[in-house]
Amino acid sequence: MNILILGSGGREHTFAWKISQSPLCSRIYIAPGNAGTMQHGINLPIGVTDFPAIKKAVIEKNIHLVVVGPEIPLVEGIYDYFKKEKSLRQIPVIGPSAKAAQLEGSKAFAKKFMASQDIPTAGYREFAQNELAEGMDYIATLTPPVVLKADGLAGGKGVLILDDIKEAQAEFKAMLEGKFGTASSKIVIEDFLDGIEFSVFVLTDGTNYKVLPIAKDYKRIGEGDTGLNTGGMGAVSPVPFVDATLFKKVEERIIQPTIAGIQAQQLEYKGFIFIGLIKVGDDPYVIEYNCRMGDPETEVVLPRLNNDLVELLLATARGTLDKTTIEIDQRSATTVMLVSGGYPEAYEKGKVITGIEQVRDSIVFHAGTTTNEQQVITNGGRVMAITSYGNDFKKAVALSKKNAKKISFDKKYYRTDIGFDL
């Protein structure tokens, strides 16, 4: 069968790498893809929200399955678009409907959803643009840190944690006045939860679910989790502190009520649910939902999945996930992200990348790369992820760092402390 993957990052390269291993897959297309995805399939110069161009490609290339990587096409309704178009109706799309994707697309929607299912999460209030004064007064009553979240999609940059009330009020005002565009036309102010974070990935057909390997990512640019938030600087799987007792709480208090809520609210959902969690004391709380796989966690989750991914995705589309069993590689997997100098703020593109062919015993997943006259060049803030296996996460991290040194481009940067807090 022919499969189309939408997206251009490390997550999509990992999907292409994993899907290419399936005997069920004849040909892979990636739209728009990157320099790494070309190793596994054919890149198509199509934007992820250009639904008419996607439709044309699906028909012309005889696509049998569409796997959606990033959140924006899901929130904008690509699942619904396929359902409405007569020529596309029979082609499964892995991802939720636009309404179900509001679990990621709207923080306020997600909070109300969690409240309806008694899912543990931080206490909160929400404020719209006409409630600036009320919001300012509310912040004045809080004890820092103050957590401000843009309601809509803000490219991973819409969450601020502030230690000063005056600064929190200033940022709240700036957000309501358009700091993150329409994404911050509504703000959720949350209680601060103090603990350690981890990520759980669930594949659901809307009724049944399977839990994929658990991971932990590192969002801050600087060593020791300092500096600005990024899209992710590295990840580890499994997570040593997630034992059977904690996982049982996650499954009973969070995963099962989430699936029950999807059914109760009649949300169409055939795809991945990323649940961002924080362990406070001995208990898990939900920080956020994403309606797709995370990045760079995908780069450690899929390498630990021994199943044929295409078989799992077809079972998801057909509603037969209950007939499958997840098989997990018992080794640790870690990934270290190489980024452009200046990221997550201003950075330059077009830097020539060398040394990829010198990497041994690690997998190089491309993220922000493209090609120019046979050369691989940088094309984003996060450039590539170096994934390694090990008998424990420390050995895996050491191997990723060893190979990270072999790859060169101008102003290359990476964190050397992934897993430092485990």
N, C-alpha and C positions, 0 to 999 in steps of 0.2 A: 504494500500500500504506500501511497505518496502522502507525506506529512508536511504541513506548513507550521513553522514556529514563528511567532511574532515577537520581535524585540531585537536588541543589539548589544546586550551587556554580557557580563560573566555568567549570569543565570542562563541566558539563552544558549551560550556556547556549551555550558554543561548539559543542558537539555539535548542539544544536537549530538554531543559526545555519547550520551547515554542511549538515546534513541537509535543512533547508528549501529549499536551493538545488537539490536533486535532483528532476528530473522524475518519478522513480520514487515519490516520496513524496506521498501524498494528504493525510495528516493526522498531526500529531505530538502526542503526549501526553507530559507530563513529570510524574513523581511523585517528590517533591512540587513541584519546580520553585522558581522565585523570580520577582521582579518583571520580570526580563529575559526569562525563557523564555516569558512570556506574549505576547511580540511574535511568536513563531514557532509557538505551539501552545497547547494547553489544559492547564493545571496540574490535577493530581488530588491531593487531600489524603490521600495514602497514604505511610506510612513505607517506607523502602527494605528493611526486613527483615520487613514484614508480608506474608508470602508468600500467605496466603489472600486478602487484599484485592487483591493484585497479580493473582492468578489470576482473581478476579471481574472486575476491570477489563479484563484481556486478553480474556476471553470476551465481555463486554458491548460493548467498543469495537472488536471484531473486529481485534485487533492481529496483525500478520504478522511482526514482528521486535522483539526486546527488546535494547536497548543498555544495559549496566550501567556506570554511572559510577564509584561509589565501591567500595572494597575489601570493606566489611563484608558486604554481601549475597553476594558471591562466596565469601568465607571461610566464611560460614554455609550455603552450598550452594544458591543459587538455580538454578544450572545443573542440578544433580542433581534438584531439586524439579520442574523442568519436564520432565525426562526420565522421572520416575516417574509424573507425573500424566497419565492417558490423554488428557484434553482439551487438554493443553498440549504433548504430545510432539512435534508437528509444527512448533512455533513455535521458530525459532532464537533462542538467547540468546548474545549476544556477550560472552564471558568464559569463564574456565576452570571446571572442576569444583572442588569443595571440596578434593579431594586436591591437585590442581595448584595451587590458590590458596595452598597452604601455602608456596609460594615466597615469598610476602609475609607470610602469616599466622604463620610460624614462622622466626625467624632461624636456629635450629639446623637445621631441615629444609633451608633454603636452603644453609647451609654444607656439609652432608653431600652435597647434590645437586652443588654445585660441586666438591667433592673427588672425587666419583665420575666427573666428566667432565674432571678436570684443568683446571678454569677458574681463572685467576689471581685470587686474592682475599687479603685479609689473613689471617695465621695467627690461630688462636683457640683458646679452651677454653670449655666450657659447664659451668654449675653450677646444680644444682637447690636447692630450699629446705633439703634435709637436708645440703647441702654448704657451709654458710656458712663454717665454719672453714677448709676447704680453699681456698675462694675468697679469703678474707682473706689466707691464707698466700701464695697465688699472686700476688695484687696486690702484696704486699710485695717480690716478686722482680723486679717490672717497672721499667722506666725510663719516667717520664712523657713525653708524655701517655698516660693510660689511657682506653681506649674501652670503655664499658659499654653494652650493648644489651639492652633487654627483649626476650624471645623473641617475644612476641605483639604484637598490634596495640595501639598506645598513642597513636593520633591524631597521629602525627608527633613526639611529645614523648619517646619512649622511648629516645633515644640521648643519652648524656652523654660529653663529652670533658673529662677532668679533669687538671690539671697538678700536683696534689699527691696523694701516696700516701695520706695519712691521710684526705683528703677523699674520694678514690676508694673507700676501704674503708667510710667512713660511708655513702656513696651506694649502694654495693653492698649493704650490710646493709638500708638503707631500701627498696631496690627488692625484695629478696627477701621483705621483711616486708610488701609490698603497696603501695608508693608508686604503682605503676601498675596496681593491682588484680591480676587473674589474669595480665595480660600479662607481669608481671615475676616470675612464680613460677619461671621459669627465666631465667638471665642468660647471655648470650654476652659474653665478654671478648676483645676483638680487639687485635691489634697495630695501632699507629697508623701510617697511611700519610700521608706528606706530599706533597701535589701539588695539582693544580687539577681540579675536578670538572666533569663534563658528563653529559648524559642521552641515551640512545639508545632510540628507540621502535620496536618491532617488531610487526607484525601477522602472526599465524600462524594457519593452519588446522590445525595439529598436525603437518603434514608439510612444507608450503611456508612461506616467510616473505617479507615485504617490509619494507624499512627505511624509516621515515618521516623527515621532517626532524629533524636533531639539534638539541638545545637545551641551554641552561645556565640554571639557576635560581639565585636568591639567597634563602637561607633565613633569614639573621639579620635581626633587627628594625632594627639600627642601620647607619648609613653605614659604609662600609669593612668590611662583614661583622663587625660587633661586636654584642654583646648576645645576647639569648635567641634560640633557634631558633623559627621560625614555620612555617606551612604553605607559605610562599613569598611573597616581596615583589616579585618581578618575574622576567622571563625574557628570553632573547635567542636567536634562531635566524637563520642558522646560527651555529656557534661557530668563530671565526677560527682557533684553533689546531688544530682537527681537520682535518688535511690528508689527502690520499689515502693516505699511508703509515700514519698512525695509524688511519684507518678500516679499512684492510686488516687490521691487527692485531686490531681489535675484531671484525671479521667472522669471521676465521679462528680466533681464540683464544677468543672469547666467544659470539658469536651462533650460529654453526654447532654448537659443542658443546652449547649450551643446547637447541637444537631436537632434537639427537641424544639428549640426556638425557631430554627429554619423551617421545620415542618409545621409548627403551630402558625407561623406567619405566612405560610405558603410561598416561601422564597424559592425560586428555581436555582439550585446550586449543584453543579457537577464540576468539581475542581478542587483546588487546594485552598485550605484555610491555614494561614499563618497566625498563631496565637503568641503574641509577645507577653511574657509573664515575668513577674518579680516574686522572689521568695522572701517573704517578710516573716522573720522568726522561722516557724516550721510550715507556714501556709503559703499557697500560691494565690496571686491576684493577677487579673488581666490588666495589662497596660494598654494594649491595642490589638485590634484584628487587622490583618491584611488579607485581601481576597486572592492572593497568588503566593508563589514561593518567594522567599526572601533572597537578598543578594548582599553579602557573599555566603550566606548559609547554604544555598543550593550547592555551592562548590564543595561542601563537606557532607551534605545529606545524600545527594545522589551517588557519589562514589562509595558510600556505605550500603547502598541498596542493592542487594543481589538479584532482585526480581528483574524480569523483562519489563521495562517501563511501559512499553507499548501495550502489553497485555493488561497492565494495571489501568492505563488510561482508557482502553476499550471497555473494561469492566465498569469503570466510572461512568462512561457515556451510556452504557447499557443497563445500569442499575444492578449490577451483579457483583459488587465489591465484597459482599458477604461470602462469596465462593472462593475468595483469594486468601492467601497467607503471605504476610510480609516476611521476607528473609533478609537479615541484616548481617553485614560483615562485622565481626567482633573487634577488628582493629580500630584504633583511633584514626581520625582524619582531621587535618588542620589545613587552613589556607591563610596565606599572607598576601595582602593586597599591595601591589606597587602602584604609587600614585604620582601625578604630575606635581612639580614644585608649585607652591601657592595654593593648591587645593586644600580646603573646599571653597576658597575665595578665588580670585582671578588666577588663571594659569594659562600657559601657552600650549597650543597644539602643534602637530606637524614635526615632532622630534623623532629622529630615526632610532629604531629599537634594534639592538644587536645582542647576540649571545643566547638567543632562545634555543638554538640547536645544541648548546653545551649543557643544557639541563639534563640531569640523570636521575631516575627513580622518583620524579615528581611529575605531576600533570600541570601544564600551563593552560589556564583558561583565560582567553582574551576578553577584555571588557571594552575599554575605550581605545580601540585600534582600528586602523584602516590600512590600505596599501596605496603606494605611490611609486610607479615605475619599478615594480618587483620588490620594493622595500616595505617592511612593516613600519608604520609610523603611529605616533600617539594621536588620539582623536577624542580624548575625554580626560576628566579628572582622575577617575580610577582606571588604570591602564590594563593591568592583568593580575590574575590571582594564581599563586603558586600553591598547589594542593599536594599534600604528601600523606602517606600512611605511616603508622608506627604502632608498636605494641602498647605504647601509652602516648598521651598527647605531647609530652615533652620531647620524645624522640621524633615525632612527626613535625613539630614546630622547628626543631633543630635542622631537619632535612629541608624544610621549606625555606628557611633563612639561608642555608648553604647555597641553594639554587637561586635564591633571590639575588645573591651577590653576583652571579654569573651574567645576569641580564642587565644591559646598560641603556639608558637614554638620558638626555640632558635634564638635570634637576630631579632625577629619580629619588623618591622617598618611600620608606616603608617602616612600619613599627616592628621593633625587634622583641617586643614583650607580650605577644599574643599568648593568652593563657596564664598571664602573671598572677591573677587573683584566684586561681584554682588550687 
